[in-house]
C-alpha cells in the first residue's frame, strides 16, 4: 500500500463512505486495491453491508442483540423491533 497522509486517509474514508464512486476514485487516485481500501475503512470503524456493499459505521450493522444485519436501506425493519 502506498504511504498515505492523514488528510488523504480522511478524504478516502469520506468519499468511500458517502459517494457512490468512492471505491473507483480511491483506486484511481491513490493506486489502491479493494482490500487496501477495505482495511482503511475498517481502521476508520466502517464495515460493509452484506447486501448492498455500502460502507456503514461499525455498529450500524448489528441488531439490539449484536447480531449482524443489513443496513437500514436494505432492511428497513427497526433495530430491535418489527
Secondary structure, 3 states (H helix, E strand, C coil): CCCCCHHHHHHHHHHHHHCCCHHHHHHHHHCCCHHHHHHHHHHCCEEECCCCCCEEECCCCECCCCCECCCCCCCCCCCCCC
